Amino acid sequence: MVLLKLRTPSGAEFCSRALAFRGFGMPPPQDPLYAGLGQAVRIGTELLAALIVGGGLGWIVDTYLLGTTPWGLVMGLVFGLAAGMRNAYRSAQRWQGSSDNANKQE
């Protein structure tokens, strides 16, 4: 019978490996097309997620709590859209601010 001895990494080594695995060790892309494409996909995903969560909560309110079909779903979608637009706006402002800072440093 062969026993394997596993080496447990130290805390600092584990953190550095985890950060490198997550992509934090990678340099940012130099091509602005890819940076913009990634940001657009992120904003689209946030909008979709906010609509799904808002619609789901509205449906739950309609079905199980109040029985006001379809108004809970409609209000959930409206609130989800508002939350998604707010998150998209905030993400765009952060991205624009970081690109402005990068341009000033050059």
Summary of the structure (lengths in Angstrom):
residues: 106
radius of gyration: 22.1
end to end distance: 61.5
largest distance: 66.6
contacts: 241
relative contact order: 0.10
helix: 77%
strand: 0%
